[in-house]
Each structure stands twice: as structure tokens, then as C-alpha cells.
């Protein structure tokens, strides 16, 4: 009985040694990624910033489109003389944004898709009067947002139902 036990141990040991010796030696080198070279950090940050900057352009375009639509519907109202100049300015911005966006095609982030779904849903659900009450007081903020996007800055703003997702 002792010899059969010894035989089993020898077989097990020799199998282990053969398997261990025959297998290629692999070592985990994940530690080499602890410190990224500055050039790689810069490249990754540039990619992230470009992607987020593009999504900010699209968000801005949707907001400007809505403002143009609302102001265009007000040209026959008692406020029409006050609407003309902001409408013209926003139409120019709208056309410029179309050009900027038409040069890019990419997949969008989940956060952006969620914002766009919510934005479109709100646009459909709310009455034109309600949208007007939300958008008109924020036209100056929208214009400031255009400046921020043009300067590639993140600007602080109060959030509303039609505000942008945080792109930080």
C-alpha cells in the first residue's frame, strides 16, 4: 500500500514537473504601465477633448436650432421688432455649426445619446408657448455658450430641462 502511494506521488510529481517545464514561461508585466509617458498622456487627452468638443458642438447646434425655430415663429408677434437681430445672429451661428458638424462622423457617448433623447422628448411634449418661455430668457446664455464653445472652454451655467449634459 505504501508503494502504491509512493508511486502515485512520483507520477503526480513527474507530471507536474513535465507540465511546468514544457509550458512557456509567462510573466505579468502590467507594472510597466504604472507611469505613462507624457506624450501618451497628451495624445489620450487630445483624443478625449476632441471627442467631447465635437459632442459639445452638436449639443450647441440643437439648442441654436430650437432658438431659431422659436424666434422665427415670433416674427409676426408684437415682439417682432426685437426678434429680428437675435434671429439673424443665431441663423448665422446655426449655419456655421452645420458646416462644423458636417465634417465629422462618429459614434456618440451614452451620455450624449441620453441628453439628445431627453431634449427631443421635451421639444415634442412641451407647447410652443412653454418652449418660448424657457428659451427666450436664455438666449443671452446661449450666446455665451457659443463663445465658450468657440474658445473651447467649459463654462458654468445654470441647468434647465434643455441644458447640456456635463461633458467633463
LUMMAR-544980 format. One record per residue (C-alpha): residue in one letter; z, x negated, y. Coordinates in Angstrom, 1 decimal, decimal comma. Layout:
<aa:A; Z:Z; X:X; Y:Y>
...
// end
This chain:
<aa:X; Z:0,0; X:0,0; Y:0,0>
<aa:X; Z:0,8; X:-2,9; Y:2,3>
<aa:X; Z:-2,5; X:-4,5; Y:1,6>
<aa:X; Z:-4,4; X:-1,3; Y:2,4>
<aa:X; Z:-2,5; X:-1,0; Y:5,7>
<aa:X; Z:-3,3; X:-4,7; Y:6,4>
<aa:X; Z:-6,9; X:-4,0; Y:5,5>
<aa:X; Z:-7,1; X:-1,1; Y:7,9>
<aa:X; Z:-5,6; X:-3,2; Y:10,7>
<aa:X; Z:-8,1; X:-6,0; Y:10,1>
<aa:X; Z:-11,0; X:-3,6; Y:10,1>
<aa:X; Z:-9,8; X:-2,0; Y:13,3>
<aa:X; Z:-9,2; X:-5,3; Y:15,0>
<aa:X; Z:-12,6; X:-6,7; Y:14,0>
<aa:X; Z:-14,3; X:-3,5; Y:15,1>
<aa:X; Z:-12,6; X:-3,8; Y:18,5>
<aa:X; Z:-13,5; X:-7,4; Y:18,9>
<aa:X; Z:-17,1; X:-6,9; Y:17,9>
<aa:X; Z:-17,4; X:-3,9; Y:20,3>
<aa:X; Z:-15,7; X:-5,7; Y:23,1>
<aa:X; Z:-17,7; X:-8,9; Y:22,6>
<aa:X; Z:-21,0; X:-7,1; Y:22,2>
<aa:X; Z:-20,6; X:-5,0; Y:25,3>
<aa:X; Z:-21,9; X:-6,3; Y:28,7>
<aa:X; Z:-19,1; X:-7,3; Y:31,0>
<aa:X; Z:-18,9; X:-4,9; Y:33,9>
<aa:X; Z:-16,6; X:-5,3; Y:36,8>
<aa:X; Z:-15,9; X:-2,9; Y:39,6>
<aa:X; Z:-17,0; X:-4,4; Y:43,0>
<aa:X; Z:-16,1; X:-1,4; Y:45,2>
<aa:X; Z:-13,8; X:-3,6; Y:47,2>
<aa:X; Z:-16,8; X:-5,3; Y:48,8>
<aa:X; Z:-17,3; X:-2,1; Y:50,8>
<aa:X; Z:-13,9; X:-2,2; Y:52,5>
<aa:X; Z:-15,4; X:-3,7; Y:55,6>
<aa:X; Z:-18,8; X:-2,5; Y:56,8>
<aa:X; Z:-20,8; X:-5,0; Y:58,8>
<aa:X; Z:-21,2; X:-3,9; Y:62,4>
<aa:X; Z:-24,9; X:-3,5; Y:62,0>
<aa:X; Z:-24,4; X:-0,9; Y:59,2>
<aa:X; Z:-21,8; X:0,9; Y:61,2>
<aa:X; Z:-24,1; X:1,1; Y:64,2>
<aa:X; Z:-27,0; X:2,3; Y:62,0>
<aa:X; Z:-24,9; X:5,1; Y:60,4>
<aa:X; Z:-23,5; X:6,2; Y:63,8>
<aa:X; Z:-27,0; X:6,3; Y:65,3>
<aa:X; Z:-28,2; X:8,5; Y:62,4>
<aa:X; Z:-25,3; X:10,8; Y:62,8>
<aa:X; Z:-25,6; X:11,0; Y:66,6>
<aa:X; Z:-29,4; X:11,6; Y:66,4>
<aa:X; Z:-28,9; X:14,4; Y:63,8>
<aa:X; Z:-26,1; X:16,1; Y:65,9>
<aa:X; Z:-28,1; X:15,6; Y:69,1>
<aa:X; Z:-31,1; X:17,4; Y:67,6>
<aa:X; Z:-28,9; X:20,3; Y:66,5>
<aa:X; Z:-27,4; X:20,5; Y:70,0>
<aa:X; Z:-30,9; X:20,8; Y:71,3>
<aa:X; Z:-31,6; X:23,7; Y:69,0>
<aa:X; Z:-28,4; X:25,5; Y:69,9>
<aa:X; Z:-29,1; X:25,0; Y:73,6>
<aa:X; Z:-32,6; X:26,4; Y:73,1>
<aa:X; Z:-31,3; X:29,5; Y:71,5>
<aa:X; Z:-28,8; X:30,0; Y:74,4>
<aa:X; Z:-31,5; X:29,4; Y:77,0>
<aa:X; Z:-33,9; X:31,8; Y:75,2>
<aa:X; Z:-31,2; X:34,5; Y:75,3>
<aa:X; Z:-30,5; X:33,9; Y:79,0>
<aa:X; Z:-34,2; X:34,0; Y:79,9>
<aa:X; Z:-34,6; X:37,3; Y:77,9>
<aa:X; Z:-31,7; X:38,8; Y:79,7>
<aa:X; Z:-32,8; X:37,7; Y:83,2>
<aa:X; Z:-36,4; X:38,8; Y:82,5>
<aa:X; Z:-35,1; X:42,3; Y:81,7>
<aa:X; Z:-33,2; X:42,3; Y:85,1>
<aa:X; Z:-36,2; X:41,7; Y:87,3>
<aa:X; Z:-36,5; X:45,4; Y:88,0>
<aa:X; Z:-32,8; X:45,9; Y:88,8>
<aa:X; Z:-31,0; X:45,8; Y:92,1>
<aa:X; Z:-30,2; X:42,2; Y:91,4>
<aa:X; Z:-33,8; X:41,2; Y:91,0>
<aa:X; Z:-34,0; X:39,0; Y:94,1>
<aa:X; Z:-31,0; X:37,0; Y:92,8>
<aa:X; Z:-32,5; X:36,7; Y:89,4>
<aa:X; Z:-35,9; X:35,1; Y:90,2>
<aa:X; Z:-34,8; X:31,5; Y:90,9>
<aa:X; Z:-32,4; X:31,1; Y:87,9>
<aa:X; Z:-35,0; X:32,8; Y:85,7>
<aa:X; Z:-37,7; X:30,4; Y:86,8>
<aa:X; Z:-35,5; X:27,4; Y:86,3>
<aa:X; Z:-34,4; X:28,5; Y:82,8>
<aa:X; Z:-38,0; X:29,2; Y:81,9>
<aa:X; Z:-38,9; X:25,6; Y:82,7>
<aa:X; Z:-36,0; X:24,4; Y:80,7>
<aa:X; Z:-37,0; X:26,7; Y:77,9>
<aa:X; Z:-40,5; X:25,2; Y:77,8>
<aa:X; Z:-39,2; X:21,7; Y:77,9>
<aa:X; Z:-36,8; X:22,4; Y:75,0>
<aa:X; Z:-39,6; X:23,9; Y:72,9>
<aa:X; Z:-41,5; X:20,6; Y:73,3>
<aa:X; Z:-38,5; X:18,5; Y:72,4>
<aa:X; Z:-37,8; X:20,6; Y:69,3>
<aa:X; Z:-41,4; X:20,9; Y:68,1>
<aa:X; Z:-41,4; X:17,2; Y:67,4>
<aa:X; Z:-38,6; X:17,4; Y:64,9>
<aa:X; Z:-38,3; X:18,9; Y:61,4>
<aa:X; Z:-35,1; X:18,6; Y:59,5>
<aa:X; Z:-32,6; X:20,4; Y:57,3>
<aa:X; Z:-29,7; X:21,8; Y:59,3>
<aa:X; Z:-26,0; X:21,4; Y:58,7>
<aa:X; Z:-23,9; X:24,2; Y:57,2>
<aa:X; Z:-22,0; X:24,5; Y:60,5>
<aa:X; Z:-25,3; X:24,9; Y:62,4>
<aa:X; Z:-26,6; X:27,5; Y:60,0>
<aa:X; Z:-23,3; X:29,4; Y:60,3>
<aa:X; Z:-23,5; X:29,3; Y:64,1>
<aa:X; Z:-27,1; X:30,5; Y:64,1>
<aa:X; Z:-26,4; X:33,3; Y:61,7>
<aa:X; Z:-23,4; X:34,4; Y:63,9>
<aa:X; Z:-25,5; X:34,0; Y:67,1>
<aa:X; Z:-28,4; X:36,2; Y:65,8>
<aa:X; Z:-26,0; X:38,8; Y:64,3>
<aa:X; Z:-24,2; X:39,1; Y:67,7>
<aa:X; Z:-27,5; X:39,4; Y:69,5>
<aa:X; Z:-28,6; X:42,2; Y:67,3>
<aa:X; Z:-25,3; X:44,1; Y:67,3>
<aa:X; Z:-24,5; X:44,0; Y:71,0>
<aa:X; Z:-26,1; X:46,2; Y:73,5>
<aa:X; Z:-28,3; X:44,6; Y:76,2>
<aa:X; Z:-25,6; X:45,5; Y:78,8>
<aa:X; Z:-22,9; X:43,8; Y:76,8>
<aa:X; Z:-25,0; X:40,7; Y:76,3>
<aa:X; Z:-25,7; X:40,7; Y:80,0>
<aa:X; Z:-22,0; X:40,8; Y:80,8>
<aa:X; Z:-21,5; X:37,8; Y:78,5>
<aa:X; Z:-24,4; X:35,7; Y:79,6>
<aa:X; Z:-24,7; X:36,2; Y:83,3>
<aa:X; Z:-21,3; X:34,8; Y:84,2>
<aa:X; Z:-22,0; X:31,8; Y:82,0>
<aa:X; Z:-25,4; X:30,8; Y:83,5>
<aa:X; Z:-23,8; X:28,1; Y:85,5>
<aa:X; Z:-22,0; X:26,8; Y:82,4>
<aa:X; Z:-25,3; X:27,0; Y:80,5>
<aa:X; Z:-27,0; X:24,9; Y:83,3>
<aa:X; Z:-24,1; X:22,4; Y:83,0>
<aa:X; Z:-24,7; X:22,3; Y:79,2>
<aa:X; Z:-28,3; X:21,4; Y:79,8>
<aa:X; Z:-27,2; X:18,5; Y:82,0>
<aa:X; Z:-24,7; X:17,3; Y:79,2>
<aa:X; Z:-27,4; X:17,5; Y:76,5>
<aa:X; Z:-29,9; X:15,7; Y:78,7>
<aa:X; Z:-27,3; X:13,0; Y:79,3>
<aa:X; Z:-26,4; X:13,1; Y:75,6>
<aa:X; Z:-22,7; X:13,8; Y:76,3>
<aa:X; Z:-20,3; X:16,2; Y:74,7>
<aa:X; Z:-18,9; X:18,4; Y:77,5>
<aa:X; Z:-15,8; X:20,5; Y:77,3>
<aa:X; Z:-16,3; X:24,2; Y:77,7>
<aa:X; Z:-14,6; X:27,5; Y:77,0>
<aa:X; Z:-15,7; X:29,1; Y:73,8>
<aa:X; Z:-17,2; X:32,6; Y:73,7>
<aa:X; Z:-18,7; X:34,6; Y:71,0>
<aa:X; Z:-22,1; X:33,0; Y:71,8>
<aa:X; Z:-20,8; X:29,4; Y:72,2>
<aa:X; Z:-22,0; X:26,4; Y:70,4>
<aa:X; Z:-20,3; X:25,0; Y:67,2>
<aa:X; Z:-18,3; X:21,9; Y:67,7>
<aa:X; Z:-20,7; X:19,1; Y:67,0>
<aa:X; Z:-18,1; X:16,3; Y:66,9>
// end
